[in-house]
Amino acid sequence: MNGLEVKALTKSYGATTVLDGVDLTVPAGGLTAVIGRSGGGKTTMLRLIAGFDRADSGSIRIGDHPADGLPPERRRIGYVTQEGSLFPHLTVAGNITFGLGWRDRRRQSRVGELLELVGLGQAYRKRQPHQLSGGEQQRVALARALARRPDLVLLDEPFSALDATLRGTTRRAVRAALAATGTTTVLVTHDQDEALSIADRVALLRDGRMVQEGTPMDVYRAPVDPAVAAFLGTVCSLDATLDGDEADTVLGRLGTPLRAYGKGMVLIRPEQIVPAADGLAAIVEGVAFHGHDGLLTLRAKDATLVARWAGHLLPRPGDEVRIAVEGSAIASFPDTVG
């Protein structure tokens, strides 16, 4: 069963088309990350799913029930925004139970269960929002979203305002809480690393259209076009002579995912370019050190390449290294199609 099914969703504001026939299917209990550049329609899609705005056409189904025409309060959806949007005059417990019926509000054990679920202790119960860190506020916002046992949770850039360290710990806690409850979730983000690391499936929205959807590994390793490949991470583009399911490049003969012939290009990821004692000679033109690893800018014959090596293996600018490619190209594209 699917937790969410969106079909042919469209939305325009005046002459501007924001969503143009969007399809999205989220398996029940799964987390799908919708990624794309700012202005691509991600938040608009969430607002339509939540019922905050009406679609021009298309359909939305949550679980077994159509949601078209239902007001937000009847869609059984939890919504977490970028800011968390906690009520400043209420305690943590008051925020979590806000919107529950009076019987549930009196069940203090429910607050404790939710605090434990999002990785906060009982000591947080009486704190005010201003006494919490940004990450703690987002965890309370998630607890509030889960309090009514929703069929679907929508996360709209919930970690983007947090610093790097807090962002990592908070998203792990949020992911664990959602997995523990088995709640179907849609996460909107522009952070590719975030999407690839915590989602079960990734959908890329571009210019109002869904251009690719699949597992994180599938979309990273088999992008549908060069723009998708580049959006999901650094990529090396190599001129190539395509020969069926192989291609001749400056780095040697590489396997390709699709059969094609003639002039074209292939794409590989930086981590595929590895040190090799008997490999192709290349000159190191630049090193970007990131601690655990680093990005090398290499010059091999007439090609400029980017490689990602472990931090302890990084050479210095000006050094000559020997390189080879591990695995096949992630994509291949002929210069002419037809």
C-alpha positions as CSV (number, residue, x, y, z in Angstrom):
1,M,0.0,0.0,0.0
2,N,1.1,3.5,-0.7
3,G,1.2,6.1,2.0
4,L,0.8,9.0,-0.5
5,E,0.0,9.1,-4.1
6,V,0.1,12.3,-6.1
7,K,-1.0,12.3,-9.7
8,A,-0.7,14.9,-12.5
9,L,-0.7,17.8,-9.9
10,T,-0.6,21.3,-11.5
11,K,-0.5,24.7,-9.9
12,S,-0.1,28.2,-11.4
13,Y,-0.1,31.6,-10.0
14,G,-1.2,34.0,-12.7
15,A,0.9,33.3,-15.8
16,T,3.6,31.4,-13.8
17,T,3.4,27.7,-13.8
18,V,4.8,26.3,-10.6
19,L,3.9,22.6,-10.8
20,D,3.3,21.0,-14.2
21,G,1.8,17.5,-13.9
22,V,3.8,16.3,-10.9
23,D,3.5,12.6,-10.0
24,L,4.8,11.3,-6.7
25,T,4.3,7.9,-4.9
26,V,5.5,7.3,-1.3
27,P,5.3,3.8,0.0
28,A,3.5,3.4,3.4
29,G,5.9,3.9,6.2
30,G,8.7,5.2,3.9
31,L,10.6,8.5,3.8
32,T,10.9,10.1,0.4
33,A,13.0,13.2,0.0
34,V,12.0,15.7,-2.7
35,I,15.0,17.8,-3.7
36,G,15.5,20.6,-6.2
37,R,16.7,24.1,-6.5
38,S,14.9,27.0,-4.8
39,G,11.8,28.1,-6.7
40,G,11.4,24.7,-8.2
41,G,8.0,24.1,-6.6
42,K,8.9,21.9,-3.6
43,T,7.1,23.9,-0.9
44,T,4.1,24.6,-3.2
45,M,3.7,20.8,-3.6
46,L,3.8,20.3,0.2
47,R,1.2,23.1,0.7
48,L,-1.1,21.4,-1.8
49,I,-0.7,18.0,-0.1
50,A,-1.4,19.6,3.3
51,G,-4.5,21.4,2.0
52,F,-3.2,24.9,2.6
53,D,-3.7,25.7,-1.0
54,R,-5.8,24.1,-3.8
55,A,-4.3,22.5,-6.9
56,D,-5.5,23.6,-10.4
57,S,-5.8,19.9,-11.4
58,G,-4.6,16.5,-10.4
59,S,-5.3,14.3,-7.4
60,I,-3.9,13.6,-3.9
61,R,-4.5,10.3,-2.1
62,I,-3.3,9.7,1.5
63,G,-3.4,6.1,2.4
64,D,-6.7,4.6,1.1
65,H,-8.5,7.9,1.1
66,P,-8.7,10.7,-1.5
67,A,-7.7,14.1,0.0
68,D,-8.9,16.4,-2.7
69,G,-11.3,19.0,-1.3
70,L,-10.6,18.0,2.4
71,P,-9.6,20.9,4.7
72,P,-6.2,20.6,6.3
73,E,-7.5,19.5,9.7
74,R,-9.2,16.5,8.2
75,R,-6.2,15.2,6.3
76,R,-4.5,13.6,9.3
77,I,-1.2,15.3,8.4
78,G,1.7,16.5,10.6
79,Y,3.6,19.5,9.3
80,V,7.1,20.6,10.5
81,T,8.5,23.9,9.1
82,Q,12.0,25.2,8.8
83,E,11.6,27.3,11.9
84,G,9.7,24.7,13.9
85,S,7.1,27.4,14.7
86,L,6.7,26.5,18.4
87,F,4.3,28.7,20.4
88,P,6.6,30.9,22.6
89,H,4.1,31.2,25.4
90,L,3.7,27.4,25.9
91,T,6.0,24.9,27.6
92,V,7.4,22.0,25.7
93,A,4.6,19.8,27.0
94,G,2.0,22.5,26.0
95,N,3.4,22.6,22.5
96,I,3.4,18.9,22.1
97,T,-0.2,18.5,23.2
98,F,-1.6,21.6,21.4
99,G,-4.4,20.5,19.1
100,L,-5.2,17.3,21.0
101,G,-8.5,16.7,22.6
102,W,-8.8,17.4,26.3
103,R,-8.6,13.7,27.3
104,D,-5.3,13.3,25.4
105,R,-3.9,16.5,26.8
106,R,-4.4,15.2,30.3
107,R,-2.5,12.0,29.5
108,Q,1.0,13.1,30.6
109,S,2.4,9.7,29.7
110,R,1.8,10.6,26.0
111,V,4.2,13.6,26.4
112,G,6.8,11.4,28.0
113,E,6.5,8.9,25.2
114,L,7.0,11.5,22.5
115,L,9.9,13.2,24.3
116,E,11.7,9.8,24.5
117,L,10.8,9.1,20.9
118,V,12.6,12.2,19.6
119,G,15.6,11.8,21.9
120,L,14.7,14.3,24.6
121,G,14.4,13.5,28.3
122,Q,11.6,14.2,30.7
123,A,13.5,17.2,32.0
124,Y,12.4,19.1,28.9
125,R,8.7,18.8,29.7
126,K,8.4,22.2,31.5
127,R,11.0,24.2,29.4
128,Q,10.0,27.1,27.3
129,P,11.0,27.3,23.6
130,H,13.6,30.0,24.2
131,Q,15.4,27.7,26.5
132,L,16.0,25.2,23.7
133,S,18.6,25.0,21.0
134,G,17.5,25.0,17.4
135,G,17.9,21.3,17.1
136,E,15.9,20.7,20.3
137,Q,13.1,23.0,19.0
138,Q,12.9,21.0,15.8
139,R,12.6,17.7,17.8
140,V,9.8,19.2,19.8
141,A,8.1,20.3,16.6
142,L,8.3,16.8,15.3
143,A,6.9,15.4,18.6
144,R,4.0,17.8,18.2
145,A,3.5,16.7,14.6
146,L,3.4,13.0,15.7
147,A,1.2,13.6,18.8
148,R,-2.0,13.1,16.8
149,R,-0.7,9.9,15.2
150,P,-0.9,11.3,11.6
151,D,-1.1,9.2,8.5
152,L,1.5,11.4,6.9
153,V,4.3,13.8,8.1
154,L,5.5,16.7,5.9
155,L,9.0,18.1,6.6
156,D,9.7,21.5,4.9
157,E,13.4,22.2,5.1
158,P,13.4,21.3,8.9
159,F,17.2,21.3,9.3
160,S,18.4,24.1,7.1
161,A,18.6,26.7,9.8
162,L,20.9,24.5,12.0
163,D,24.7,24.5,12.0
164,A,26.4,21.5,10.5
165,T,27.0,19.5,13.7
166,L,23.5,20.1,15.1
167,R,22.0,19.4,11.7
168,G,23.6,15.9,11.6
169,T,22.5,14.9,15.1
170,T,19.0,16.3,14.7
171,R,18.2,14.6,11.5
172,R,19.4,11.3,12.8
173,A,17.1,11.7,15.8
174,V,14.2,12.7,13.6
175,R,14.8,9.8,11.2
176,A,14.9,7.3,14.1
177,A,11.7,8.7,15.5
178,L,9.9,8.4,12.1
179,A,11.2,4.9,11.6
180,A,10.0,3.8,15.1
181,T,6.5,5.0,14.4
182,G,6.4,3.8,10.8
183,T,5.0,7.1,9.7
184,T,4.9,7.9,6.0
185,T,7.0,11.0,5.4
186,V,7.9,13.5,2.7
187,L,11.0,15.6,3.3
188,V,11.6,18.7,1.2
189,T,15.2,19.8,1.1
190,H,17.8,21.4,-1.2
191,D,20.6,19.5,0.7
192,Q,21.6,16.6,-1.5
193,D,23.7,14.9,1.2
194,E,20.8,15.1,3.6
195,A,18.4,13.5,1.0
196,L,20.8,10.8,0.0
197,S,21.8,9.8,3.6
198,I,18.4,9.6,5.3
199,A,15.7,8.9,2.7
200,D,14.4,5.6,1.4
201,R,13.6,7.2,-1.9
202,V,14.6,10.5,-3.6
203,A,12.6,12.5,-6.1
204,L,14.1,15.4,-8.0
205,L,11.8,18.3,-8.9
206,R,13.0,20.7,-11.6
207,D,11.1,23.5,-13.1
208,G,7.8,22.2,-11.8
209,R,8.3,18.6,-13.1
210,M,9.5,15.4,-11.5
211,V,12.5,14.4,-13.6
212,Q,13.7,11.3,-11.6
213,E,12.6,9.2,-8.7
214,G,14.3,6.2,-7.2
215,T,16.4,4.9,-4.3
216,P,19.3,7.2,-3.3
217,M,21.8,4.8,-4.8
218,D,19.9,4.6,-8.1
219,V,19.6,8.3,-8.7
220,Y,23.2,9.0,-7.7
221,R,24.7,6.2,-9.8
222,A,22.3,6.3,-12.7
223,P,21.2,10.0,-13.3
224,V,18.8,10.6,-16.2
225,D,20.7,13.5,-17.6
226,P,23.9,15.6,-16.9
227,A,22.0,18.2,-14.9
228,V,20.6,15.6,-12.5
229,A,24.1,14.1,-12.1
230,A,25.6,17.5,-11.3
231,F,22.9,18.4,-8.9
232,L,23.4,15.3,-6.8
233,G,27.1,15.7,-6.5
234,T,30.4,16.5,-8.2
235,V,30.8,14.8,-11.6
236,C,33.5,14.4,-14.2
237,S,32.4,14.8,-17.8
238,L,34.7,13.0,-20.3
239,D,34.7,13.3,-24.1
240,A,34.2,9.8,-25.5
241,T,33.8,7.6,-28.5
242,L,30.8,5.4,-27.7
243,D,31.1,1.8,-28.9
244,G,28.0,-0.1,-27.9
245,D,28.1,-0.7,-24.1
246,E,31.7,0.7,-23.8
247,A,33.4,4.0,-24.5
248,D,37.0,5.1,-25.2
249,T,38.1,8.0,-23.1
250,V,41.3,9.7,-21.9
251,L,41.1,7.4,-18.9
252,G,40.8,4.3,-21.0
253,R,38.0,2.1,-22.1
254,L,35.0,2.3,-19.7
255,G,31.7,0.3,-19.5
256,T,28.5,2.4,-20.1
257,P,25.0,1.8,-18.9
258,L,23.3,2.2,-22.3
259,R,24.3,1.1,-25.8
260,A,25.2,4.0,-28.1
261,Y,27.6,4.7,-30.9
262,G,29.7,7.6,-32.1
263,K,31.0,10.7,-30.5
264,G,29.6,11.7,-27.1
265,M,30.4,12.0,-23.4
266,V,30.4,9.8,-20.3
267,L,30.1,10.8,-16.7
268,I,31.9,9.4,-13.7
269,R,32.0,10.3,-10.0
270,P,35.2,11.7,-8.4
271,E,35.4,8.8,-6.0
272,Q,35.8,6.5,-9.0
273,I,39.2,8.0,-9.9
274,V,41.7,6.2,-7.7
275,P,45.5,5.9,-7.4
276,A,47.0,3.3,-9.6
277,A,50.8,2.5,-9.8
278,D,50.5,1.6,-13.5
279,G,47.8,4.1,-14.4
280,L,47.6,7.2,-16.5
281,A,49.9,10.1,-15.5
282,A,48.2,13.2,-14.2
283,I,49.4,16.5,-12.7
284,V,47.8,17.8,-9.5
285,E,46.6,21.3,-10.2
286,G,44.7,21.9,-6.9
287,V,43.8,20.3,-3.6
288,A,40.7,21.1,-1.5
289,F,41.3,19.4,1.9
290,H,38.2,18.4,4.0
291,G,39.9,16.4,6.7
292,H,38.6,12.9,6.2
293,D,39.0,13.4,2.4
294,G,39.7,15.9,-0.2
295,L,39.0,16.9,-3.8
296,L,41.9,16.9,-6.3
297,T,41.9,18.9,-9.5
298,L,43.9,16.9,-12.0
299,R,45.2,17.5,-15.5
300,A,45.6,14.3,-17.6
301,K,46.5,14.9,-21.3
302,D,44.0,17.5,-22.4
303,A,41.3,16.7,-19.7
304,T,40.6,18.4,-16.4
305,L,39.4,15.9,-13.8
306,V,38.2,16.0,-10.2
307,A,39.0,13.1,-7.9
308,R,38.0,12.4,-4.3
309,W,40.7,10.7,-2.2
310,A,41.0,9.8,1.5
311,G,42.7,12.6,3.5
312,H,45.9,10.6,4.2
313,L,46.4,9.9,0.5
314,L,46.3,13.5,-0.7
315,P,49.3,14.7,-2.8
316,R,50.4,18.3,-3.1
317,P,49.8,20.7,-6.0
318,G,52.3,20.1,-8.7
319,D,52.8,16.4,-7.9
320,E,52.5,13.8,-10.6
321,V,50.2,10.9,-9.8
322,R,49.0,7.8,-11.6
323,I,45.3,7.2,-11.8
324,A,42.7,4.7,-13.0
325,V,38.9,4.4,-13.0
326,E,37.1,1.9,-10.8
327,G,33.8,0.7,-12.2
328,S,31.8,1.8,-15.2
329,A,30.6,5.3,-16.2
330,I,27.4,6.3,-14.4
331,A,25.9,7.7,-17.6
332,S,26.6,8.1,-21.3
333,F,25.2,10.5,-23.9
334,P,25.8,10.6,-27.6
335,D,26.3,14.0,-29.3
336,T,23.3,13.4,-31.5
337,V,20.2,11.3,-30.7
338,G,18.0,9.6,-33.4
